[in-house]
């Protein structure tokens, strides 16, 4: 497998910034939901978030957006 070498640009910066923003938002969301629903709710919401993000990653990979899929 060949690694995709992407030059640093405004577009790649925005992709990384968006990935970090989504990560922070999901961690905050899971923290709030675990406080309201307990351990079982945390597991359920975590599985749902993982499923949605994995689906989005596979769709990005299918559309040949490898940097976005890798985040």
KOLDO-757581 format. One line per field, with one value per atom (N, C-alpha, C): atom name; x, z, y. Coordinates in steps of 0.1 Angstrom, whole numbers, plus 5000, padded with zeros to 4 digits. Layout:
BEGIN
nuvo <- c(CA / ...)
east <- c(X / ...)
up <- c(Z / ...)
north <- c(Y / ...)
***
This chain:
BEGIN
nuvo <- c(N / CA / C / N / CA / C / N / CA / C / N / CA / C / N / CA / C / N / CA / C / N / CA / C / N / CA / C / N / CA / C / N / CA / C / N / CA / C / N / CA / C / N / CA / C / N / CA / C / N / CA / C / N / CA / C / N / CA / C / N / CA / C / N / CA / C / N / CA / C / N / CA / C / N / CA / C / N / CA / C / N / CA / C / N / CA / C / N / CA / C / N / CA / C / N / CA / C / N / CA / C / N / CA / C / N / CA / C / N / CA / C / N / CA / C / N / CA / C / N / CA / C / N / CA / C / N / CA / C / N / CA / C / N / CA / C / N / CA / C / N / CA / C / N / CA / C / N / CA / C / N / CA / C / N / CA / C / N / CA / C / N / CA / C / N / CA / C / N / CA / C / N / CA / C / N / CA / C / N / CA / C / N / CA / C / N / CA / C / N / CA / C / N / CA / C / N / CA / C / N / CA / C / N / CA / C / N / CA / C / N / CA / C / N / CA / C / N / CA / C / N / CA / C / N / CA / C / N / CA / C / N / CA / C / N / CA / C / N / CA / C / N / CA / C / N / CA / C)
east <- c(5008 / 5000 / 5009 / 5006 / 5014 / 5007 / 5015 / 5009 / 5006 / 4995 / 4991 / 4999 / 5007 / 5015 / 5007 / 5001 / 4993 / 5001 / 5002 / 5009 / 5000 / 5007 / 4999 / 4993 / 4980 / 4973 / 4962 / 4955 / 4944 / 4933 / 4931 / 4920 / 4924 / 4936 / 4940 / 4940 / 4943 / 4942 / 4928 / 4918 / 4904 / 4899 / 4904 / 4900 / 4905 / 4917 / 4922 / 4915 / 4913 / 4906 / 4891 / 4885 / 4872 / 4872 / 4882 / 4883 / 4885 / 4893 / 4896 / 4883 / 4876 / 4863 / 4853 / 4852 / 4842 / 4846 / 4859 / 4863 / 4860 / 4863 / 4859 / 4844 / 4836 / 4822 / 4817 / 4822 / 4817 / 4821 / 4833 / 4837 / 4828 / 4825 / 4816 / 4802 / 4797 / 4784 / 4783 / 4794 / 4794 / 4795 / 4802 / 4803 / 4790 / 4783 / 4769 / 4760 / 4760 / 4750 / 4753 / 4766 / 4770 / 4765 / 4765 / 4760 / 4745 / 4738 / 4723 / 4719 / 4725 / 4720 / 4729 / 4740 / 4748 / 4756 / 4762 / 4771 / 4765 / 4753 / 4746 / 4744 / 4740 / 4737 / 4750 / 4761 / 4774 / 4778 / 4776 / 4780 / 4771 / 4758 / 4749 / 4753 / 4754 / 4757 / 4771 / 4781 / 4794 / 4793 / 4786 / 4784 / 4777 / 4767 / 4761 / 4770 / 4778 / 4788 / 4798 / 4803 / 4813 / 4807 / 4795 / 4789 / 4787 / 4783 / 4781 / 4795 / 4805 / 4818 / 4825 / 4823 / 4829 / 4822 / 4809 / 4801 / 4806 / 4808 / 4813 / 4827 / 4836 / 4849 / 4849 / 4841 / 4840 / 4835 / 4825 / 4820 / 4831 / 4839 / 4849 / 4860 / 4863 / 4873 / 4867 / 4855 / 4849 / 4849 / 4848 / 4849 / 4863 / 4873 / 4887 / 4892 / 4886 / 4891 / 4898 / 4911 / 4918 / 4922 / 4925 / 4929 / 4917 / 4906 / 4894 / 4890 / 4891 / 4888 / 4897 / 4910 / 4920 / 4918 / 4912 / 4910 / 4900)
up <- c(5000 / 5000 / 5000 / 4991 / 4990 / 4999 / 5007 / 5015 / 5006 / 5008 / 5001 / 5007 / 4999 / 5003 / 4999 / 5009 / 5006 / 5010 / 5001 / 5005 / 5014 / 5023 / 5033 / 5025 / 5026 / 5019 / 5028 / 5024 / 5031 / 5032 / 5022 / 5022 / 5032 / 5032 / 5041 / 5056 / 5058 / 5071 / 5076 / 5067 / 5071 / 5073 / 5066 / 5068 / 5082 / 5086 / 5099 / 5110 / 5108 / 5118 / 5120 / 5109 / 5110 / 5118 / 5115 / 5122 / 5137 / 5141 / 5155 / 5161 / 5154 / 5159 / 5161 / 5152 / 5153 / 5165 / 5167 / 5178 / 5191 / 5193 / 5205 / 5208 / 5197 / 5199 / 5203 / 5197 / 5200 / 5215 / 5219 / 5233 / 5243 / 5240 / 5248 / 5248 / 5237 / 5236 / 5244 / 5242 / 5250 / 5265 / 5269 / 5283 / 5289 / 5282 / 5286 / 5287 / 5276 / 5275 / 5286 / 5289 / 5299 / 5313 / 5315 / 5328 / 5329 / 5318 / 5319 / 5318 / 5311 / 5308 / 5315 / 5321 / 5328 / 5318 / 5323 / 5315 / 5303 / 5304 / 5293 / 5282 / 5286 / 5276 / 5269 / 5277 / 5271 / 5260 / 5263 / 5254 / 5241 / 5243 / 5231 / 5223 / 5229 / 5221 / 5215 / 5222 / 5216 / 5203 / 5204 / 5192 / 5181 / 5184 / 5173 / 5167 / 5175 / 5170 / 5161 / 5166 / 5159 / 5145 / 5145 / 5133 / 5123 / 5127 / 5118 / 5113 / 5121 / 5117 / 5108 / 5110 / 5102 / 5088 / 5088 / 5075 / 5067 / 5074 / 5067 / 5061 / 5069 / 5065 / 5052 / 5052 / 5041 / 5028 / 5030 / 5019 / 5014 / 5022 / 5018 / 5010 / 5015 / 5008 / 4994 / 4994 / 4981 / 4971 / 4976 / 4967 / 4965 / 4969 / 4967 / 4974 / 4985 / 4994 / 5006 / 5003 / 5012 / 5025 / 5024 / 5036 / 5045 / 5040 / 5048 / 5054 / 5046 / 5051 / 5062 / 5061 / 5071 / 5085 / 5085 / 5097 / 5106)
north <- c(4988 / 5000 / 5012 / 5021 / 5034 / 5045 / 5052 / 5062 / 5074 / 5081 / 5093 / 5105 / 5111 / 5123 / 5135 / 5142 / 5154 / 5166 / 5176 / 5188 / 5196 / 5204 / 5212 / 5224 / 5225 / 5236 / 5241 / 5251 / 5256 / 5245 / 5238 / 5227 / 5216 / 5212 / 5201 / 5206 / 5219 / 5225 / 5224 / 5228 / 5228 / 5214 / 5204 / 5190 / 5186 / 5189 / 5185 / 5192 / 5205 / 5213 / 5208 / 5204 / 5198 / 5185 / 5177 / 5164 / 5166 / 5176 / 5178 / 5184 / 5193 / 5198 / 5187 / 5178 / 5167 / 5158 / 5156 / 5147 / 5154 / 5167 / 5174 / 5174 / 5176 / 5177 / 5163 / 5152 / 5139 / 5135 / 5139 / 5136 / 5144 / 5156 / 5164 / 5158 / 5154 / 5147 / 5135 / 5126 / 5113 / 5116 / 5126 / 5129 / 5133 / 5142 / 5146 / 5134 / 5126 / 5115 / 5104 / 5102 / 5092 / 5097 / 5110 / 5115 / 5114 / 5114 / 5113 / 5099 / 5090 / 5077 / 5066 / 5069 / 5059 / 5051 / 5040 / 5032 / 5025 / 5020 / 5014 / 5024 / 5036 / 5047 / 5051 / 5051 / 5055 / 5045 / 5032 / 5021 / 5023 / 5025 / 5026 / 5038 / 5049 / 5062 / 5060 / 5054 / 5053 / 5044 / 5033 / 5024 / 5032 / 5040 / 5047 / 5057 / 5065 / 5074 / 5067 / 5056 / 5048 / 5043 / 5039 / 5034 / 5045 / 5057 / 5069 / 5073 / 5075 / 5079 / 5069 / 5056 / 5046 / 5046 / 5048 / 5049 / 5061 / 5072 / 5084 / 5082 / 5075 / 5072 / 5063 / 5053 / 5044 / 5051 / 5060 / 5068 / 5077 / 5083 / 5092 / 5084 / 5072 / 5063 / 5059 / 5056 / 5052 / 5063 / 5076 / 5087 / 5092 / 5084 / 5086 / 5099 / 5102 / 5113 / 5106 / 5102 / 5094 / 5101 / 5114 / 5121 / 5122 / 5126 / 5127 / 5114 / 5103 / 5090 / 5085 / 5089 / 5086 / 5093 / 5104 / 5111 / 5104)
***
